Amino acid sequence: MRAVITVLGKDMVGILSKVSTRCAQRNVNIMDVTQSILQDVFAMVMLVDISALDGEFSEFAQELTELGQEMGQSIHTMHEDIFNSMHRI
């Protein structure tokens, strides 16, 4: 089982570190990550393996949302099933 995590906001030191640390704390494996800085806007997309997630997915997603608020970033976490359904033609 996988999920997609997106992060958007003003660029600052430690964004990737804080998000990846939170993933590691919940036993979520980062499979792929891409990030860009567009002028001063940070944009990142992570594909993560949640098959060994410690706890409920909804709790993990809420933790990341709250982490984003603390950092002044927008973090959205979407289960792969929902992501695929949204993008199916």
CNS distance restraints for C-alpha pairs under 8 A (distance, minus, plus):
assign (resid   1 and name CA) (resid  49 and name CA) 5.91 0.50 0.50
assign (resid   1 and name CA) (resid  50 and name CA) 5.50 0.50 0.50
assign (resid   1 and name CA) (resid  51 and name CA) 4.97 0.50 0.50
assign (resid   1 and name CA) (resid  80 and name CA) 7.22 0.50 0.50
assign (resid   2 and name CA) (resid  47 and name CA) 6.90 0.50 0.50
assign (resid   2 and name CA) (resid  48 and name CA) 5.46 0.50 0.50
assign (resid   2 and name CA) (resid  49 and name CA) 4.45 0.50 0.50
assign (resid   2 and name CA) (resid  50 and name CA) 5.27 0.50 0.50
assign (resid   2 and name CA) (resid  51 and name CA) 7.02 0.50 0.50
assign (resid   2 and name CA) (resid  79 and name CA) 6.41 0.50 0.50
assign (resid   2 and name CA) (resid  80 and name CA) 5.34 0.50 0.50
assign (resid   3 and name CA) (resid  47 and name CA) 5.91 0.50 0.50
assign (resid   3 and name CA) (resid  48 and name CA) 5.35 0.50 0.50
assign (resid   3 and name CA) (resid  49 and name CA) 6.55 0.50 0.50
assign (resid   3 and name CA) (resid  50 and name CA) 6.69 0.50 0.50
assign (resid   3 and name CA) (resid  77 and name CA) 6.84 0.50 0.50
assign (resid   3 and name CA) (resid  78 and name CA) 5.53 0.50 0.50
assign (resid   3 and name CA) (resid  79 and name CA) 4.30 0.50 0.50
assign (resid   3 and name CA) (resid  80 and name CA) 4.68 0.50 0.50
assign (resid   4 and name CA) (resid  45 and name CA) 6.92 0.50 0.50
assign (resid   4 and name CA) (resid  46 and name CA) 5.66 0.50 0.50
assign (resid   4 and name CA) (resid  47 and name CA) 4.80 0.50 0.50
assign (resid   4 and name CA) (resid  48 and name CA) 6.35 0.50 0.50
assign (resid   4 and name CA) (resid  77 and name CA) 5.77 0.50 0.50
assign (resid   4 and name CA) (resid  78 and name CA) 5.26 0.50 0.50
assign (resid   4 and name CA) (resid  79 and name CA) 6.42 0.50 0.50
assign (resid   4 and name CA) (resid  80 and name CA) 6.48 0.50 0.50
assign (resid   4 and name CA) (resid  83 and name CA) 7.72 0.50 0.50
assign (resid   5 and name CA) (resid  45 and name CA) 5.69 0.50 0.50
assign (resid   5 and name CA) (resid  46 and name CA) 5.02 0.50 0.50
assign (resid   5 and name CA) (resid  47 and name CA) 6.53 0.50 0.50
assign (resid   5 and name CA) (resid  48 and name CA) 7.58 0.50 0.50
assign (resid   5 and name CA) (resid  75 and name CA) 6.95 0.50 0.50
assign (resid   5 and name CA) (resid  76 and name CA) 5.70 0.50 0.50
assign (resid   5 and name CA) (resid  77 and name CA) 4.44 0.50 0.50
assign (resid   5 and name CA) (resid  78 and name CA) 6.44 0.50 0.50
assign (resid   6 and name CA) (resid  43 and name CA) 7.48 0.50 0.50
assign (resid   6 and name CA) (resid  44 and name CA) 5.64 0.50 0.50
assign (resid   6 and name CA) (resid  45 and name CA) 4.56 0.50 0.50
assign (resid   6 and name CA) (resid  46 and name CA) 6.44 0.50 0.50
assign (resid   6 and name CA) (resid  74 and name CA) 7.86 0.50 0.50
assign (resid   6 and name CA) (resid  75 and name CA) 5.57 0.50 0.50
assign (resid   6 and name CA) (resid  76 and name CA) 5.27 0.50 0.50
assign (resid   6 and name CA) (resid  77 and name CA) 6.52 0.50 0.50
assign (resid   7 and name CA) (resid  42 and name CA) 7.54 0.50 0.50
assign (resid   7 and name CA) (resid  43 and name CA) 5.69 0.50 0.50
assign (resid   7 and name CA) (resid  44 and name CA) 5.05 0.50 0.50
assign (resid   7 and name CA) (resid  45 and name CA) 6.52 0.50 0.50
assign (resid   7 and name CA) (resid  68 and name CA) 7.80 0.50 0.50
assign (resid   7 and name CA) (resid  73 and name CA) 6.62 0.50 0.50
assign (resid   7 and name CA) (resid  74 and name CA) 5.57 0.50 0.50
assign (resid   7 and name CA) (resid  75 and name CA) 4.52 0.50 0.50
assign (resid   7 and name CA) (resid  76 and name CA) 6.67 0.50 0.50
assign (resid   8 and name CA) (resid  41 and name CA) 7.12 0.50 0.50
assign (resid   8 and name CA) (resid  42 and name CA) 5.60 0.50 0.50
assign (resid   8 and name CA) (resid  43 and name CA) 4.71 0.50 0.50
assign (resid   8 and name CA) (resid  44 and name CA) 6.65 0.50 0.50
assign (resid   8 and name CA) (resid  73 and name CA) 5.70 0.50 0.50
assign (resid   8 and name CA) (resid  74 and name CA) 5.14 0.50 0.50
assign (resid   8 and name CA) (resid  75 and name CA) 6.66 0.50 0.50
assign (resid   9 and name CA) (resid  41 and name CA) 5.54 0.50 0.50
assign (resid   9 and name CA) (resid  42 and name CA) 5.32 0.50 0.50
assign (resid   9 and name CA) (resid  43 and name CA) 6.88 0.50 0.50
assign (resid   9 and name CA) (resid  72 and name CA) 6.81 0.50 0.50
assign (resid   9 and name CA) (resid  73 and name CA) 4.56 0.50 0.50
assign (resid   9 and name CA) (resid  74 and name CA) 6.15 0.50 0.50
assign (resid  10 and name CA) (resid  40 and name CA) 5.90 0.50 0.50
assign (resid  10 and name CA) (resid  41 and name CA) 4.68 0.50 0.50
assign (resid  10 and name CA) (resid  42 and name CA) 5.61 0.50 0.50
assign (resid  10 and name CA) (resid  72 and name CA) 7.53 0.50 0.50
assign (resid  10 and name CA) (resid  73 and name CA) 6.99 0.50 0.50
assign (resid  11 and name CA) (resid  37 and name CA) 7.09 0.50 0.50
assign (resid  11 and name CA) (resid  40 and name CA) 5.54 0.50 0.50
assign (resid  11 and name CA) (resid  41 and name CA) 5.38 0.50 0.50
assign (resid  11 and name CA) (resid  42 and name CA) 4.69 0.50 0.50
assign (resid  12 and name CA) (resid  42 and name CA) 7.95 0.50 0.50
assign (resid  14 and name CA) (resid  18 and name CA) 6.00 0.50 0.50
assign (resid  15 and name CA) (resid  19 and name CA) 6.31 0.50 0.50
assign (resid  15 and name CA) (resid  71 and name CA) 7.97 0.50 0.50
assign (resid  16 and name CA) (resid  20 and name CA) 5.94 0.50 0.50
assign (resid  17 and name CA) (resid  21 and name CA) 5.95 0.50 0.50
assign (resid  18 and name CA) (resid  22 and name CA) 6.29 0.50 0.50
assign (resid  19 and name CA) (resid  23 and name CA) 6.34 0.50 0.50
assign (resid  19 and name CA) (resid  64 and name CA) 7.40 0.50 0.50
assign (resid  19 and name CA) (resid  67 and name CA) 7.93 0.50 0.50
assign (resid  20 and name CA) (resid  24 and name CA) 6.20 0.50 0.50
assign (resid  20 and name CA) (resid  30 and name CA) 7.52 0.50 0.50
assign (resid  21 and name CA) (resid  25 and name CA) 6.20 0.50 0.50
assign (resid  22 and name CA) (resid  26 and name CA) 6.56 0.50 0.50
assign (resid  22 and name CA) (resid  64 and name CA) 7.62 0.50 0.50
assign (resid  23 and name CA) (resid  27 and name CA) 6.24 0.50 0.50
assign (resid  23 and name CA) (resid  28 and name CA) 4.83 0.50 0.50
assign (resid  23 and name CA) (resid  29 and name CA) 6.89 0.50 0.50
assign (resid  23 and name CA) (resid  30 and name CA) 7.61 0.50 0.50
assign (resid  24 and name CA) (resid  28 and name CA) 5.56 0.50 0.50
assign (resid  24 and name CA) (resid  29 and name CA) 6.86 0.50 0.50
assign (resid  26 and name CA) (resid  53 and name CA) 5.78 0.50 0.50
assign (resid  26 and name CA) (resid  54 and name CA) 5.01 0.50 0.50
assign (resid  26 and name CA) (resid  55 and name CA) 7.44 0.50 0.50
assign (resid  26 and name CA) (resid  60 and name CA) 7.61 0.50 0.50
assign (resid  27 and name CA) (resid  50 and name CA) 7.72 0.50 0.50
assign (resid  27 and name CA) (resid  52 and name CA) 6.09 0.50 0.50
assign (resid  27 and name CA) (resid  53 and name CA) 5.24 0.50 0.50
assign (resid  27 and name CA) (resid  54 and name CA) 5.89 0.50 0.50
assign (resid  28 and name CA) (resid  48 and name CA) 6.53 0.50 0.50
assign (resid  28 and name CA) (resid  49 and name CA) 5.86 0.50 0.50
assign (resid  28 and name CA) (resid  50 and name CA) 5.25 0.50 0.50
assign (resid  28 and name CA) (resid  51 and name CA) 7.74 0.50 0.50
assign (resid  28 and name CA) (resid  52 and name CA) 6.58 0.50 0.50
assign (resid  28 and name CA) (resid  53 and name CA) 5.47 0.50 0.50
assign (resid  28 and name CA) (resid  54 and name CA) 7.88 0.50 0.50
assign (resid  29 and name CA) (resid  48 and name CA) 5.52 0.50 0.50
assign (resid  29 and name CA) (resid  49 and name CA) 5.06 0.50 0.50
assign (resid  29 and name CA) (resid  50 and name CA) 6.87 0.50 0.50
assign (resid  30 and name CA) (resid  46 and name CA) 6.91 0.50 0.50
assign (resid  30 and name CA) (resid  47 and name CA) 6.26 0.50 0.50
assign (resid  30 and name CA) (resid  48 and name CA) 4.42 0.50 0.50
assign (resid  30 and name CA) (resid  49 and name CA) 6.36 0.50 0.50
assign (resid  31 and name CA) (resid  46 and name CA) 7.51 0.50 0.50
assign (resid  31 and name CA) (resid  47 and name CA) 5.58 0.50 0.50
assign (resid  31 and name CA) (resid  48 and name CA) 5.18 0.50 0.50
assign (resid  31 and name CA) (resid  49 and name CA) 6.54 0.50 0.50
assign (resid  32 and name CA) (resid  46 and name CA) 5.73 0.50 0.50
assign (resid  32 and name CA) (resid  47 and name CA) 5.14 0.50 0.50
assign (resid  32 and name CA) (resid  48 and name CA) 6.98 0.50 0.50
assign (resid  33 and name CA) (resid  44 and name CA) 7.16 0.50 0.50
assign (resid  33 and name CA) (resid  45 and name CA) 5.76 0.50 0.50
assign (resid  33 and name CA) (resid  46 and name CA) 4.37 0.50 0.50
assign (resid  33 and name CA) (resid  47 and name CA) 6.34 0.50 0.50
assign (resid  34 and name CA) (resid  44 and name CA) 5.65 0.50 0.50
assign (resid  34 and name CA) (resid  45 and name CA) 5.46 0.50 0.50
assign (resid  34 and name CA) (resid  46 and name CA) 6.57 0.50 0.50
assign (resid  35 and name CA) (resid  42 and name CA) 7.37 0.50 0.50
assign (resid  35 and name CA) (resid  43 and name CA) 5.54 0.50 0.50
assign (resid  35 and name CA) (resid  44 and name CA) 4.12 0.50 0.50
assign (resid  35 and name CA) (resid  45 and name CA) 6.42 0.50 0.50
assign (resid  36 and name CA) (resid  42 and name CA) 6.05 0.50 0.50
assign (resid  36 and name CA) (resid  43 and name CA) 5.29 0.50 0.50
assign (resid  36 and name CA) (resid  44 and name CA) 6.44 0.50 0.50
assign (resid  37 and name CA) (resid  41 and name CA) 5.46 0.50 0.50
assign (resid  37 and name CA) (resid  42 and name CA) 4.61 0.50 0.50
assign (resid  37 and name CA) (resid  43 and name CA) 6.20 0.50 0.50
assign (resid  38 and name CA) (resid  42 and name CA) 6.51 0.50 0.50
assign (resid  38 and name CA) (resid  43 and name CA) 7.65 0.50 0.50
assign (resid  53 and name CA) (resid  57 and name CA) 7.43 0.50 0.50
assign (resid  55 and name CA) (resid  59 and name CA) 7.18 0.50 0.50
assign (resid  55 and name CA) (resid  60 and name CA) 7.38 0.50 0.50
assign (resid  56 and name CA) (resid  60 and name CA) 6.47 0.50 0.50
assign (resid  57 and name CA) (resid  61 and name CA) 6.15 0.50 0.50
assign (resid  58 and name CA) (resid  62 and name CA) 6.16 0.50 0.50
assign (resid  59 and name CA) (resid  63 and name CA) 6.16 0.50 0.50
assign (resid  60 and name CA) (resid  64 and name CA) 6.39 0.50 0.50
assign (resid  61 and name CA) (resid  65 and name CA) 6.28 0.50 0.50
assign (resid  61 and name CA) (resid  76 and name CA) 7.28 0.50 0.50
assign (resid  61 and name CA) (resid  77 and name CA) 5.36 0.50 0.50
assign (resid  61 and name CA) (resid  78 and name CA) 7.74 0.50 0.50
assign (resid  62 and name CA) (resid  66 and name CA) 6.17 0.50 0.50
assign (resid  63 and name CA) (resid  67 and name CA) 6.08 0.50 0.50
assign (resid  64 and name CA) (resid  68 and name CA) 6.11 0.50 0.50
assign (resid  64 and name CA) (resid  75 and name CA) 6.21 0.50 0.50
assign (resid  64 and name CA) (resid  76 and name CA) 7.40 0.50 0.50
assign (resid  64 and name CA) (resid  77 and name CA) 7.44 0.50 0.50
assign (resid  65 and name CA) (resid  69 and name CA) 6.38 0.50 0.50
assign (resid  65 and name CA) (resid  74 and name CA) 7.03 0.50 0.50
assign (resid  65 and name CA) (resid  75 and name CA) 5.18 0.50 0.50
assign (resid  65 and name CA) (resid  76 and name CA) 6.33 0.50 0.50
assign (resid  65 and name CA) (resid  77 and name CA) 7.87 0.50 0.50
assign (resid  66 and name CA) (resid  70 and name CA) 6.29 0.50 0.50
assign (resid  67 and name CA) (resid  71 and name CA) 6.35 0.50 0.50
assign (resid  67 and name CA) (resid  75 and name CA) 7.80 0.50 0.50
assign (resid  68 and name CA) (resid  72 and name CA) 5.89 0.50 0.50
assign (resid  68 and name CA) (resid  73 and name CA) 4.50 0.50 0.50
assign (resid  68 and name CA) (resid  74 and name CA) 5.33 0.50 0.50
assign (resid  68 and name CA) (resid  75 and name CA) 5.24 0.50 0.50
assign (resid  69 and name CA) (resid  73 and name CA) 5.81 0.50 0.50
assign (resid  69 and name CA) (resid  74 and name CA) 6.75 0.50 0.50
assign (resid  78 and name CA) (resid  82 and name CA) 6.69 0.50 0.50
assign (resid  78 and name CA) (resid  83 and name CA) 6.36 0.50 0.50
assign (resid  79 and name CA) (resid  83 and name CA) 6.33 0.50 0.50
assign (resid  80 and name CA) (resid  84 and name CA) 5.97 0.50 0.50
assign (resid  81 and name CA) (resid  85 and name CA) 6.17 0.50 0.50
assign (resid  82 and name CA) (resid  86 and name CA) 6.13 0.50 0.50
assign (resid  83 and name CA) (resid  87 and name CA) 6.40 0.50 0.50
assign (resid  84 and name CA) (resid  88 and name CA) 6.00 0.50 0.50
